[in-house]
Amino acid sequence: MTEKGEKLLILAAGLFLALAVGVVTILYRMDESEFMAEGNNEADTEETIGGEYFEAAANEDADIVIPLPEGEGQFHIEEGAAGKKLTVKLDEVEEDFFARNKIRGNEEKISRIQLIKEQEATSLIFTFYHIYEADASLEEGEVHLRLISPMAGNEKIIVVDGLSEDFRKEVEQAFEPCEIKAVFNGDIKAANELRAECFVSMEQERTAVYGAGGYGTRGNTRRPQTEIVIYYNDDYFIPEFDSRSLAEIFQGYYNEFHDEWTVVLVKSDAFDLKDAMVPAVKIVYRVPYMTSEETAESESPEGESVESLTINALLLQFGGIEE
């Protein structure tokens, strides 16, 4: 090829590359504009409250004060996102009510407030910088919320995720004499931030398979088998007691009460465990469907479930209780 031909080839390649970059840029901007349009649709029912609706104000008795229309009305509180979010649901509130009656609060704790209007209710969603529990009261026609860190007055904290709602009150009552604070619906980030004793995630699976396949196979038996897999990640070095140590405690405790259960330990780098800086495990258990008669036969005399045995093991390990 002549020198002139090489130059033409290089020029053609450059033009093709510039054209390709231009096409990709146009497509990206089209996608971005579609995304922004979708976001604008959501903004019709949701908005972030700024200075027009919120006033930073110090209050000795409350970190958040929410006025109620005519000083009355029902409100409901839901905590979520491991204590960094709090939703306050109110009866229907007029659109300009909070413009005339501002929400007051501690701006050092509150990072964002969203207002969502629904058909017959209004929700205020508070996002916090740190993890708090809310203590609510109704005073003089206003909702007063005190935000309390779980670390205040609690030497030991255990973060638990996936525990059934009905079992939580029992856990709180069992932990209280041992001066252990249970933080529910938490994640590994919350456990790290709170410097918790440990993090335990629980997930239940149901199966109608009786003694066939999986970890629960027991020859030709037809009795239902409970199968448990305990995932752990001990990449983060913790002297004397790490995530595998915690997993082994659960394994031993389950087998002590139910030698017919199959319990397997599996090291995992799953996203919900890999950032652990405290002992952390994820317990996945499969409980087959059983009749009431089969349930009575398969349980120990005390009737311990996977959940109750898990909590008992935690009490023995961190609560200073001797078996």
LUMLOLUM-994338 format. One line per 10 residues: their letters; for each residue x, y, z of N, C-alpha, C. Coordinates in Angstrom, 2 decimals, decimal comma, m for minus. Each point is the difference from the previous one (the first is absolute). Layout:
residues N
A> X/Y/Z/X/Y/Z/X/Y/Z; ...
END
This chain:
residues 323
MTEKGEKLLI> 0,86/m1,19/0,00/m0,86/1,19/0,00/0,89/1,24/0,00; m0,44/0,98/m0,79/0,79/1,22/m0,09/m0,21/0,85/1,23; 0,88/0,99/0,20/m0,10/0,89/1,15/m1,31/0,77/m0,04; m0,45/0,40/m1,19/m1,27/0,71/m0,14/m1,17/m0,88/0,41; 0,07/m1,28/m0,38/m1,07/m0,93/0,36/m0,07/m0,21/1,50; 1,17/m0,08/0,67/0,02/m0,18/1,45/m0,64/1,19/0,70; 0,27/1,20/m0,49/m0,59/1,20/0,60/m1,51/0,00/m0,15; m0,49/m0,40/m1,19/m1,45/m0,06/m0,21/m0,65/m1,03/0,93; 0,69/m1,13/0,20/m0,53/m1,05/0,88/m0,09/0,50/1,44; 1,04/0,70/0,46/0,01/0,54/1,37/m1,11/1,04/0,16
LAAGLFLALA> m0,18/0,85/m1,03/m1,04/1,02/0,05/m1,39/m0,63/0,07; m0,19/m1,06/m0,81/m1,30/m0,68/m0,01/m0,28/m0,65/1,36; 1,03/m0,59/0,60/m0,17/m0,63/1,31/m0,35/1,04/1,05; 0,64/1,17/m0,06/m0,29/1,07/0,96/m1,42/0,50/m0,12; m0,47/0,17/m1,27/m1,37/0,44/m0,22/m1,00/m1,01/0,53; 0,28/m1,30/m0,21/m0,90/m1,05/0,48/m0,08/0,00/1,53; 1,17/0,19/0,65/0,03/0,02/1,46/m0,80/1,18/0,54; 0,16/1,19/m0,62/m0,72/1,19/0,44/m1,51/m0,19/m0,17; m0,40/m0,62/m1,13/m1,42/m0,25/m0,24/m0,57/m0,95/1,04; 0,76/m1,07/0,36/m0,45/m0,97/1,00/m0,19/0,66/1,37
VGVVTILYRM> 0,97/0,84/0,39/m0,10/0,69/1,27/m1,22/0,92/0,03; m0,25/0,67/m1,12/m1,14/0,90/m0,07/m1,32/m0,74/0,15; m0,11/m1,18/m0,64/m1,23/m0,80/0,09/m0,23/m0,46/1,43; 1,07/m0,49/0,67/m0,11/m0,48/1,39/m0,43/1,15/0,91; 0,56/1,20/m0,22/m0,35/1,16/0,83/m1,47/0,36/m0,16; m0,49/m0,03/m1,24/m1,40/0,33/m0,25/m0,92/m1,00/0,69; 0,34/m1,31/m0,14/m0,82/m1,04/0,65/0,02/0,16/1,50; 1,15/0,31/0,59/0,11/0,17/1,46/m0,88/1,15/0,47; 0,03/1,12/m0,77/m0,80/1,15/0,40/m1,49/m0,29/m0,13; m0,37/m0,82/m1,00/m1,40/m0,38/m0,13/m0,45/m0,82/1,20
DESEFMAEGN> 0,85/m0,98/0,40/m0,33/m0,82/1,17/m0,09/0,85/1,25; 0,94/0,95/0,13/0,02/0,86/1,19/m1,24/0,86/0,07; m0,45/0,52/m1,16/m1,19/0,83/0,00/m1,23/m0,82/0,36; m0,07/m1,28/m0,47/m1,11/m0,87/0,35/m0,01/m0,25/1,50; 1,18/m0,23/0,59/0,10/m0,24/1,45/m0,48/1,21/0,77; 0,39/1,19/m0,43/m0,41/1,22/0,69/m1,50/0,20/m0,12; m0,55/m0,38/m1,15/m1,44/0,14/m0,17/m0,74/m0,91/0,96; 0,49/m1,26/0,15/m0,61/m0,91/0,95/0,08/0,58/1,40; 1,13/0,59/0,35/0,16/0,60/1,32/m0,98/1,14/0,22; m0,27/0,77/m1,06/m0,94/1,10/0,12/m1,42/m0,50/0,26
NEADTEETIG> m0,33/m1,18/m0,58/m1,32/m0,56/0,26/m0,16/m0,34/1,46; 1,06/m0,53/0,62/m0,05/m0,32/1,41/m0,12/1,26/0,85; 0,56/1,09/m0,47/m0,01/1,24/0,78/m1,39/0,57/0,16; m0,97/m0,50/m0,81/m1,36/0,48/0,15/m0,59/m0,39/1,34; 0,44/m1,13/0,58/m0,55/m0,48/1,27/1,02/0,01/1,12; 1,23/0,37/m0,29/1,04/m0,03/1,03/0,89/1,22/m0,14; 0,31/0,63/1,10/0,90/1,14/m0,05/0,87/0,02/1,25; 1,18/0,59/m0,15/0,89/0,15/1,14/m0,28/1,32/0,68; m0,22/m0,07/1,28/m0,35/1,21/0,75/1,24/0,84/0,27; m0,06/1,24/m0,36/1,11/0,91/0,26/m0,39/1,04/1,02
GEYFEAAANE> 0,60/1,17/m0,11/m0,23/1,06/0,96/m1,44/0,48/0,04; m0,74/m0,23/m1,08/m1,38/0,46/m0,05/m0,88/m0,75/1,01; 0,39/m1,27/0,29/m0,81/m0,84/0,87/0,70/m0,38/1,30; 1,29/0,24/0,07/0,79/m0,47/1,15/0,76/1,16/0,64; 0,03/m0,02/1,31/0,73/1,02/0,75/0,94/m0,68/0,99; 1,28/0,29/m0,12/0,98/m0,54/0,96/m0,22/0,67/1,34; m0,25/m0,83/1,01/m0,29/0,56/1,32/0,43/m0,98/1,07; 0,67/0,49/1,01/0,42/m0,84/1,12/m1,15/m0,14/0,98; m0,19/m1,23/0,48/m1,05/m0,28/0,96/0,53/m1,01/1,00; m0,09/0,32/1,24/0,56/m0,88/1,02/m0,77/m1,31/0,11
DADIVIPLPE> m1,28/0,01/m0,32/m0,84/m1,17/0,19/m0,19/m0,82/m1,27; 0,33/0,54/m1,16/m0,26/m0,72/m1,25/0,99/0,41/m1,06; 0,34/m0,96/m0,86/0,87/0,28/m1,14/m0,80/0,34/m1,24; m1,28/m0,42/m0,03/m0,90/0,33/m1,11/m1,36/0,35/0,59; m0,58/1,11/m0,46/m1,33/0,41/0,41/m0,85/0,17/m1,25; m1,10/m0,76/m0,09/m0,87/0,03/m1,17/m1,37/0,53/0,41; m0,38/1,16/m0,47/m1,35/0,52/0,30/m1,07/m0,87/m0,65; m1,15/m0,11/0,65/m1,13/m0,73/m0,56/m1,12/0,97/m0,33; m0,73/m0,24/m1,08/m1,13/0,88/m0,34/m1,00/0,08/1,15; m0,32/1,19/0,41/m0,94/0,25/1,08/0,40/m0,70/1,29
GEGQFHIEEG> 1,27/m0,34/0,11/0,52/m0,60/1,21/m0,47/m1,40/0,29; m0,52/m0,69/m1,01/m0,46/m1,37/0,23/0,19/m0,81/m1,27; m0,30/m1,28/0,10/0,18/m0,89/m1,15/0,83/m1,21/0,37; m0,15/m1,03/m0,79/0,74/m1,24/0,24/1,36/0,06/m0,67; 0,99/m0,61/0,64/1,31/m0,13/m0,64/0,57/m1,39/0,31; 0,78/m0,48/m0,93/0,59/m1,33/0,13/1,47/0,09/m0,38; 0,85/m0,67/0,77/1,44/0,10/m0,21/0,57/m1,35/m0,45; 0,83/0,01/m1,03/0,67/m1,20/m0,49/1,50/0,28/m0,09; 0,79/m0,83/0,67/1,46/0,14/m0,07/0,53/m0,95/m1,06; 1,02/0,42/m0,71/0,56/m0,84/m1,04/1,42/0,38/m0,32
AAGKKLTVKL> 0,57/m0,73/m0,98/1,37/0,24/m0,46/0,98/0,00/1,15; m0,16/m1,00/0,88/0,92/m0,18/1,13/0,12/1,23/0,88; m1,12/0,71/0,19/0,00/1,13/0,91/0,40/1,32/m0,62; 0,29/0,03/m1,28/0,37/1,26/m0,64/m1,17/0,65/m0,73; m1,16/m0,66/0,03/m1,19/0,57/m0,61/m1,17/m0,16/0,93; m0,88/0,96/m0,03/m1,19/m0,02/0,83/m1,15/0,58/m0,81; m1,11/m0,73/m0,07/m1,18/0,46/m0,72/m1,11/0,32/0,99; m0,54/1,20/m0,09/m1,13/0,41/0,82/m1,19/0,18/m0,94; m1,02/m0,85/0,18/m1,19/0,05/m0,84/m1,11/0,76/0,73; m0,55/0,98/m0,69/m1,03/0,87/0,58/m1,28/m0,12/m0,81
DEVEEDFFAR> m1,09/0,42/0,63/m1,24/0,15/m0,77/0,23/1,04/m1,09; m0,91/0,05/m0,93/0,16/0,92/m1,13/0,24/1,43/0,49; 1,05/0,60/m0,55/0,38/1,36/0,38/m0,09/0,90/m1,23; m0,53/1,19/0,19/m0,11/0,94/m1,12/1,38/0,33/m0,57; 0,02/0,31/m1,27/1,26/0,17/m0,72/0,90/1,06/0,62; m0,58/1,09/0,47/0,82/1,10/0,51/0,09/0,00/1,53; m0,43/m1,08/0,66/m0,03/0,00/1,46/1,38/0,20/0,60; 0,99/m0,76/m0,50/1,34/0,09/0,58/0,74/1,26/m0,43; m0,51/0,67/m1,03/0,57/1,31/m0,35/m0,42/1,03/1,05; m1,21/m0,20/0,55/m0,49/0,92/1,04/0,38/m0,44/1,41
NKIRGNEEKI> 0,26/m1,32/0,16/0,35/m0,56/1,30/1,25/m0,87/m0,17; 1,14/0,61/0,13/1,24/m0,68/m0,36/0,35/m1,13/0,97; 0,63/m1,03/m0,60/0,58/m1,07/0,80/1,30/0,53/0,60; 0,20/m0,23/1,29/1,20/0,48/0,66/0,86/m1,21/0,40; 1,33/0,18/m0,08/0,84/m1,14/0,33/1,48/0,32/0,10; 0,73/m1,01/0,43/1,45/0,08/0,20/0,70/m0,31/m1,31; 0,51/1,03/m0,68/0,61/m0,19/m1,30/1,33/m0,75/0,07; 0,55/m0,15/1,20/1,23/m0,78/0,14/m0,27/m1,50/m0,08; m1,25/m0,38/0,18/m0,37/m1,41/m0,08/m0,76/m0,34/m1,27; m0,71/0,98/m0,56/m0,86/m0,25/m1,16/0,72/0,40/m1,28
SRIQLIKEQE> 0,12/m0,93/m0,92/0,66/0,32/m1,26/m0,99/0,30/m1,12; m1,23/m0,53/0,11/m0,97/0,21/m1,08/m1,41/m0,27/0,52; m0,96/0,75/m0,53/m1,41/m0,24/0,30/m0,76/m0,04/m1,32; m0,80/m1,05/m0,19/m0,83/m0,12/m1,19/m1,46/0,00/0,41; m0,83/0,61/m0,82/m1,44/0,01/0,21/m0,66/m0,73/m1,16; m0,78/m1,04/0,31/m0,69/m0,78/m1,02/m1,49/0,09/0,25; m0,73/0,48/m0,98/m1,46/0,14/0,12/m0,68/m1,18/m0,68; m0,83/m0,66/0,77/m0,78/m1,11/m0,53/m1,47/0,40/m0,02; m0,87/m0,94/m0,32/m1,41/0,34/m0,15/m0,60/0,51/1,30; 0,21/m0,73/1,08/m0,63/0,38/1,26/1,00/0,18/1,13
ATSLIFTFYH> 1,27/0,10/m0,34/1,02/0,13/1,04/1,20/0,78/m0,53; 0,79/0,47/0,94/1,25/0,71/m0,34/1,12/m0,64/0,80; 1,12/m0,30/m0,67/1,13/m0,62/0,67/1,19/0,95/0,01; 0,62/0,12/1,16/1,25/0,75/0,14/1,10/m1,02/0,22; 1,00/0,00/m0,87/1,11/m0,96/0,10/1,26/0,76/0,39; 0,51/m0,30/1,18/1,20/0,65/0,53/1,20/m0,94/m0,22; 1,06/0,54/m0,55/1,26/m0,73/m0,15/1,03/0,65/0,93; 0,72/m0,84/0,75/0,92/0,49/1,01/1,45/m0,25/m0,39; 0,89/0,74/0,61/1,43/m0,20/m0,23/0,51/m1,26/0,69; m0,61/m0,32/1,14/0,43/m1,16/0,78/m1,21/m0,85/0,37
IYEADASLEE> 0,22/m1,06/0,74/m1,05/m0,94/0,37/m0,67/0,46/1,30; m1,32/0,11/m0,06/m0,75/0,43/1,18/m1,25/m0,86/0,16; m0,49/m0,01/1,25/m1,33/m0,52/0,28/m0,86/1,16/0,44; m1,28/m0,02/m0,40/m0,87/1,14/0,25/m0,94/m0,29/1,16; m0,09/0,95/0,90/m0,94/m0,04/1,11/m1,03/1,10/m0,26; m1,26/m0,39/m0,25/m1,02/0,95/m0,45/m1,00/0,30/1,10; m0,49/1,23/m0,01/m1,06/0,41/0,92/m0,82/1,10/m0,67; m1,23/0,14/0,46/m0,89/1,04/m0,51/m0,17/1,06/1,08; 0,45/1,21/m0,30/m0,02/1,07/0,99/m0,53/1,29/m0,64; m1,08/0,50/0,57/m0,59/1,28/m0,41/m0,21/0,07/m1,52
GEVHLRLISP> m0,57/m1,07/m0,55/m0,33/0,00/m1,42/1,19/m0,17/m0,92; 1,12/m0,50/0,52/1,19/m0,22/m0,82/0,58/m1,37/0,31; 0,60/m0,60/m1,01/0,73/m1,25/0,19/1,44/0,34/0,37; 0,43/m0,46/1,17/1,37/0,24/0,45/0,79/m1,31/m0,12; 1,13/0,06/m0,68/0,84/m1,18/m0,19/1,38/0,24/0,59; 0,40/m0,86/0,90/1,36/0,02/0,52/0,79/m1,09/m0,71; 1,16/0,35/m0,55/0,85/m0,94/m0,72/1,13/m0,45/0,93; 0,00/m1,29/0,29/0,94/m0,55/0,98/0,90/m1,02/m0,68; 1,29/0,13/0,17/0,94/m0,97/m0,56/m0,08/m1,30/0,79; m0,01/m1,15/m0,68/0,00/m1,28/0,72/1,23/m0,17/0,88
MAGNEKIIVV> 1,06/0,74/m0,28/1,24/m0,10/0,79/m0,12/0,71/1,34; m1,04/0,83/0,16/m0,17/0,74/1,24/m0,56/m0,93/1,07; 0,80/m0,26/1,02/m0,46/m0,82/1,11/0,01/m1,49/m0,24; 0,57/m0,45/m1,13/0,07/m1,43/m0,29/1,44/m0,40/m0,29; 0,55/m0,85/0,84/1,37/m0,45/m0,20/0,10/m1,03/m1,12; m1,05/m0,80/m0,18/0,03/m1,06/m1,01/m1,16/0,19/m0,97; 0,31/m0,07/m1,29/m1,00/0,13/m1,04/0,13/m1,18/m0,95; m1,11/m0,60/m0,35/m0,03/m1,08/m0,99/m0,96/0,43/m1,11; 0,48/0,02/m1,23/m0,80/0,40/m1,14/m0,55/m1,26/m0,68; m1,32/m0,03/m0,17/m0,67/m1,18/m0,55/m0,87/0,42/m1,18
DGLSEDFRKE> 0,05/m0,80/m1,06/m0,85/0,25/m1,16/m0,77/m1,27/m0,33; m1,26/0,15/m0,39/m0,78/m1,15/m0,45/m0,77/m0,71/1,09; 0,04/0,50/1,21/m0,73/m0,62/1,10/m1,49/0,30/m0,15; m0,85/m0,97/0,26/m1,44/0,19/m0,17/m0,51/1,06/0,97; m1,02/0,74/m0,45/m0,56/1,09/0,80/m0,52/m0,50/1,35; m0,66/m1,16/0,00/m0,61/m0,52/1,22/1,04/m0,37/1,05; 1,22/m0,25/m0,42/1,03/m0,49/0,91/0,82/1,13/0,62; m0,13/1,21/m0,51/0,88/1,09/0,42/m0,21/0,41/1,45; m1,27/0,07/0,42/m0,27/0,39/1,38/0,62/m1,00/0,96; m0,08/m1,26/m0,33/0,61/m1,04/0,84/1,51/0,17/0,07
VEQAFEPCEI> 0,61/0,36/m1,12/1,45/0,21/m0,02/0,39/1,17/0,89; m0,74/1,11/m0,12/0,30/1,18/0,82/m0,10/m0,33/1,49; m1,01/m0,77/0,37/m0,17/m0,37/1,41/1,12/m0,93/0,48; 0,47/m0,88/m0,89/1,08/m0,91/0,38/1,33/0,72/0,10; 0,22/1,01/m0,86/1,27/0,72/m0,02/0,12/1,02/1,14; m1,14/0,55/0,42/0,03/1,12/0,96/0,74/m0,33/1,30; m0,25/m1,14/0,67/0,73/m0,29/1,25/1,50/m0,14/m0,20; 0,40/m0,32/m1,22/1,43/m0,19/m0,31/0,64/1,28/m0,51; m0,77/1,10/0,00/0,48/1,31/m0,45/0,51/m0,07/m1,45; m0,78/m0,69/m0,81/0,29/m0,09/m1,43/m1,11/0,73/m0,75
KAVFNGDIKA> 0,39/0,86/m0,94/m0,96/0,72/m0,83/m0,10/m0,67/m1,36; m1,21/m0,38/m0,40/m0,22/m0,59/m1,31/m0,41/1,08/m0,99; 0,69/0,07/m1,12/m0,35/0,92/m1,09/m0,51/m0,85/m1,14; m1,29/0,14/m0,33/m0,63/m0,83/m1,02/0,07/0,66/m1,37; m0,16/m0,83/m1,04/0,03/0,47/m1,39/1,29/0,73/m0,33; 1,08/m0,39/0,65/1,29/0,63/m0,26/0,76/m0,70/m1,11; 1,13/0,56/m0,38/0,89/m0,62/m0,97/1,42/0,08/0,53; 0,94/m0,48/m0,79/1,38/m0,06/0,47/0,57/1,40/0,20; m0,47/0,97/m0,77/0,49/1,37/0,19/m0,45/0,54/1,35; m1,25/m0,30/0,37/m0,49/0,44/1,30/0,78/m0,67/1,12
ANELRAECFV> 0,30/m1,30/m0,15/0,76/m0,72/1,02/1,39/0,60/0,16; 0,63/0,35/m1,12/1,33/0,61/0,07/m0,06/1,36/0,69; m0,99/0,81/m0,39/m0,11/1,35/0,57/m0,26/m0,03/1,50; m0,82/m0,97/0,42/m0,35/m0,11/1,42/1,01/m0,80/0,81; 1,03/m0,49/m0,68/1,01/m0,84/0,65/m0,67/m1,13/0,78; m0,91/m0,68/m0,69/m0,81/m1,04/0,61/0,83/m1,22/0,38; m0,55/m0,78/0,94/0,65/m1,26/0,35/0,03/m0,93/m1,20; m1,09/0,02/m0,78/m0,06/m0,83/m1,20/m1,18/0,43/m0,87; m0,02/m0,53/m1,20/m1,10/0,20/m0,95/m0,51/m1,37/m0,41; m1,32/m0,20/0,09/m0,62/m1,27/m0,38/m1,15/0,28/m0,94
SMEQERTAVY> 0,09/m0,55/m1,21/m1,08/0,11/m0,98/m0,65/m1,37/m0,13; m1,34/m0,03/0,00/m0,73/m1,26/m0,08/m0,95/0,03/m1,19; m0,03/m1,11/m0,71/m0,88/m0,11/m1,17/m0,60/m1,40/m0,02; m1,32/m0,06/m0,05/m0,69/m1,29/0,02/m0,50/m0,36/m1,39; 0,17/m1,26/m0,35/m0,54/m0,54/m1,24/m0,93/m1,15/0,35; m1,07/m0,12/m0,75/m0,95/m1,08/0,21/0,12/m1,02/m1,13; m0,13/m1,28/0,34/0,04/m1,05/m1,00/m0,92/m1,12/0,42; m0,61/m0,66/m0,98/m0,86/m1,13/0,28/0,70/m1,32/m0,27; 1,30/0,07/m0,31/0,76/m1,21/m0,30/0,37/m0,69/1,29; m0,28/m1,26/0,11/0,27/m0,78/1,20/1,19/m0,90/m0,23
GAGGYGTRGN> 1,11/0,33/0,62/1,17/m0,87/m0,02/0,55/m0,28/m1,37; m0,08/0,94/m0,91/0,49/m0,25/m1,36/0,87/1,16/m0,42; 1,27/m0,28/m0,26/0,91/0,99/m0,54/0,44/1,01/1,03; 0,96/0,86/m0,40/0,47/1,06/0,88/0,76/m0,53/1,18; 0,18/0,86/0,99/0,78/m0,37/1,17/m0,75/m0,92/0,94; m1,34/m0,13/m0,19/m0,80/m0,75/0,97/m0,21/m1,45/m0,33; 0,66/m0,52/m1,03/m0,22/m1,39/m0,39/0,41/m0,94/1,13; m0,87/m0,90/0,31/0,27/m1,00/1,03/m0,38/m1,38/m0,54; 0,71/m0,47/m1,00/m0,29/m1,30/m0,57/m1,38/m0,01/m0,62; m0,81/m0,97/0,39/m1,34/m0,13/m0,55/m1,07/0,50/0,97
TRRPQTEIVI> 0,41/0,76/1,02/m0,97/0,46/0,98/m1,05/0,90/m0,64; m1,21/m0,07/0,54/m1,07/0,83/m0,51/m0,32/1,15/0,97; 0,71/0,10/1,09/m0,28/1,07/0,97/0,57/1,33/m0,50; m0,73/1,07/0,22/0,50/1,31/m0,43/1,30/0,34/0,72; 0,89/0,66/m0,71/1,28/0,38/0,59/0,19/1,52/m0,09; 0,51/0,58/1,08/0,35/1,41/0,00/1,45/0,12/m0,47; 0,22/0,84/m0,97/1,32/0,19/m0,58/0,44/1,45/0,25; 1,19/0,17/0,53/0,50/1,33/0,34/1,38/0,20/m0,63; 0,17/1,11/m0,67/1,31/0,39/m0,53/0,39/1,30/0,69; 1,15/0,02/0,64/0,48/1,19/0,68/1,16/0,58/m0,80
YYNDDYFIPE> m0,22/1,16/m0,60/1,03/0,67/m0,79/0,78/0,96/0,90; 1,29/0,06/m0,21/0,83/0,90/0,78/1,12/0,53/m0,89; 0,60/1,11/0,41/1,16/0,56/m0,69/0,97/0,49/1,05; 1,14/m0,67/0,11/0,98/0,37/1,03/1,26/0,62/m0,60; m0,18/0,67/m1,17/1,15/0,67/m0,62/0,52/1,14/0,87; m0,91/0,66/0,70/0,42/1,07/0,92/0,48/m0,66/1,28; 1,24/0,26/0,38/0,60/m0,68/1,15/m0,55/0,54/1,31; m0,59/m0,89/0,78/m0,49/0,34/1,34/0,66/m0,96/0,97; 0,87/0,46/0,87/0,70/m0,90/0,92/m0,95/m0,79/0,88; 0,30/m1,25/0,21/m0,66/m0,91/0,94/m1,41/m0,42/m0,44
FDSRSLAEIF> m0,80/0,91/m0,53/m1,38/m0,35/m0,33/m0,40/0,69/m1,29; m0,16/m0,79/m1,08/m0,34/0,58/m1,29/m1,31/m0,59/m0,51; m0,30/0,23/m1,27/m1,28/m0,43/m0,56/m0,12/m1,52/m0,04; 1,08/m0,70/m0,28/m0,07/m1,46/0,01/m0,25/m0,50/1,43; 0,60/0,63/0,98/m0,24/m0,38/1,39/m1,48/0,10/0,34; m0,64/1,09/m0,46/m1,43/0,19/0,25/m0,80/m1,08/m0,72; 0,36/m0,30/m1,24/m0,70/m1,04/m0,75/0,11/m1,36/0,69; 1,17/m0,32/0,53/0,20/m1,28/0,69/m0,83/m0,09/1,27; m0,18/1,13/0,69/m0,85/0,00/1,20/m1,43/m0,37/m0,35; m0,53/0,62/m1,06/m1,36/m0,32/m0,42/m0,10/m1,46/m0,43
QGYYNEFHDE> 0,96/m0,47/m0,78/m0,03/m1,38/m0,47/m0,04/m0,97/1,18; 0,86/0,20/0,98/0,04/m0,89/1,15/m1,28/0,06/0,81; m0,57/1,19/0,13/m1,21/0,16/0,81/m1,20/m0,65/m0,68; m0,12/0,18/m1,33/m1,10/m0,65/m0,72/0,08/m1,51/0,15; 1,21/m0,55/m0,20/0,16/m1,46/0,05/m0,22/m0,56/1,40; 0,25/0,82/1,02/m0,20/m0,45/1,37/m1,47/m0,31/0,26; m0,90/0,79/m0,59/m1,42/m0,18/0,23/m0,68/m0,82/m1,09; 0,55/0,03/m1,20/m0,61/m0,71/m1,12/1,10/m0,72/m0,78; 0,32/m1,22/0,40/1,06/m0,71/m0,71/m0,46/m0,49/m1,37; m1,31/0,11/m0,27/m0,49/m0,40/m1,32/0,09/1,14/m1,01
WTVVLVKSDA> 0,27/1,22/0,47/0,17/1,12/m0,93/1,34/m0,12/m0,70; 0,04/0,49/m1,24/1,26/0,10/m0,72/0,45/1,45/m0,01; 1,18/0,25/0,54/0,53/1,36/0,10/1,35/0,05/m0,69; 0,13/0,88/m0,98/1,21/0,11/m0,81/0,56/1,41/0,10; 1,32/0,11/0,14/0,68/1,30/0,00/0,59/0,27/m1,38; m0,20/1,19/m0,51/0,49/0,36/m1,32/0,65/1,37/0,06; 1,27/0,09/m0,37/0,64/1,31/m0,07/m0,46/0,71/m1,27; m0,36/1,27/0,14/m0,59/0,73/m1,11/0,52/1,43/m0,03; 0,12/0,52/m1,21/0,38/1,42/m0,15/m1,20/0,80/m0,51; m1,21/m0,46/0,36/m1,22/0,70/m0,41/0,03/1,44/0,47
FDLKDAMVPA> m0,68/0,86/m0,76/0,08/1,45/0,26/m0,50/0,36/1,39; m0,94/m0,78/0,56/m0,54/0,37/1,30/0,88/m0,46/1,15; 1,13/m0,65/m0,29/0,92/m0,44/1,05/1,44/0,47/m0,23; 0,34/0,34/m1,21/1,40/0,24/m0,32/0,59/1,22/0,69; m0,84/0,96/0,39/0,50/1,21/0,65/0,00/m0,10/1,52; m0,20/m1,22/0,52/m0,12/m0,17/1,45/1,27/0,37/0,74; m0,14/0,85/1,02/1,09/0,30/0,91/m0,37/m0,44/1,43; m1,07/m0,80/0,07/m0,41/m0,66/1,24/m0,35/m1,43/m0,40; m0,06/m0,94/0,94/m0,42/m1,36/m0,35/m1,38/0,04/m0,65; m0,14/m0,63/m1,17/m1,24/0,09/m0,76/m0,29/m1,30/m0,72
VKIVYRVPYM> m1,26/m0,42/0,02/m0,42/m1,20/m0,70/m1,36/0,24/m0,64; m0,28/m0,79/m1,02/m1,33/m0,05/m0,59/m0,49/m1,43/0,09; m1,14/m0,20/0,67/m0,55/m1,33/0,24/m1,19/m0,21/m0,93; 0,13/m0,92/m0,93/m1,09/m0,34/m0,92/m0,51/m1,37/0,40; m1,26/m0,08/0,39/m0,52/m1,29/0,45/m1,25/m0,38/m0,77; m0,10/m1,27/m0,28/m1,10/m0,55/m0,78/m0,81/m0,90/0,91; m1,24/0,38/0,24/m0,87/m0,78/0,87/m1,12/m0,59/m0,84; m0,04/m1,32/m0,18/m1,06/m0,61/m0,83/m1,37/0,20/0,62; m0,99/m0,01/m0,86/m1,37/0,06/0,50/m0,31/m1,28/0,75; m0,60/0,13/1,18/m0,33/m1,17/0,80/m1,39/0,12/0,58
TSEETAESES> m0,62/m1,13/0,25/m1,26/m0,01/0,73/0,29/0,28/1,47; m1,03/0,27/0,78/0,21/0,27/1,42/0,60/m1,20/0,72; m0,37/m1,22/m0,44/0,56/m1,19/0,63/1,48/m0,13/m0,31; 0,37/0,27/m1,24/1,41/m0,10/m0,39/0,83/1,07/0,69; m0,60/1,19/0,19/0,71/1,06/0,69/0,31/m0,40/1,43; m0,98/m0,59/0,68/0,20/m0,42/1,39/1,07/m1,08/0,09; 0,07/m0,90/m0,99/0,99/m1,07/0,03/1,40/0,52/m0,29; 0,11/0,99/m0,88/1,31/0,46/m0,44/0,64/0,99/0,95; m0,80/0,68/0,85/0,55/1,00/0,91/0,53/m0,65/1,26; 0,93/0,70/0,64/0,50/m0,46/1,28/m1,07/0,21/1,06
PEGESVESLT> 0,14/m0,60/1,20/m1,04/0,15/1,03/m0,35/1,45/0,29; 0,98/0,91/m0,09/m0,27/1,41/0,27/m0,61/0,70/m1,21; 0,00/m0,67/m1,16/m0,60/0,58/m1,19/0,81/1,13/m0,60; 1,34/m0,05/0,06/0,81/1,09/m0,51/m0,05/0,06/m1,53; m0,18/1,20/m0,52/0,09/0,23/m1,43/1,39/0,51/m0,33; 0,26/0,19/m1,29/1,29/0,55/m0,41/0,18/1,40/0,61; m1,04/0,80/m0,03/0,09/1,36/0,55/0,29/m0,02/1,50; m0,76/m0,81/0,75/0,19/m0,01/1,45/1,37/m0,54/0,38; 0,47/m1,03/m0,71/1,34/m0,53/0,29/1,08/1,02/m0,33; m0,21/0,75/m1,07/0,97/1,04/m0,38/0,12/1,06/1,10
INALLLQFGG> m1,14/0,45/0,52/0,01/1,01/1,06/0,61/m0,57/1,27; m0,33/m1,25/0,34/0,58/m0,62/1,19/1,51/m0,11/m0,10; 0,48/m0,34/m1,19/1,45/m0,09/m0,20/0,67/1,35/0,18; m0,65/1,06/m0,46/0,53/1,35/0,17/0,03/0,39/1,48; m1,04/m0,37/0,73/m0,03/0,29/1,43/1,12/m0,71/0,74; 0,25/m1,25/m0,37/1,08/m0,75/0,65/1,37/0,61/m0,30; 0,17/0,48/m1,23/1,29/0,52/m0,42/0,25/1,41/0,53; m1,01/0,86/m0,04/0,22/1,42/0,29/m0,73/0,48/1,27; m0,89/m0,81/0,54/m0,79/0,45/1,13/0,48/m0,46/1,36; 1,08/m0,76/0,03/0,52/m0,47/1,27/m0,89/m1,03/0,66
IEE> m0,85/m0,67/m0,80/m0,89/m1,04/0,54/0,66/m1,36/m0,17; m0,01/m0,78/1,05/0,55/m1,34/m0,06/m1,10/m0,98/m0,31; 0,34/m0,96/m0,87/m1,00/m0,96/m0,46/m0,37/m0,96/1,12
END
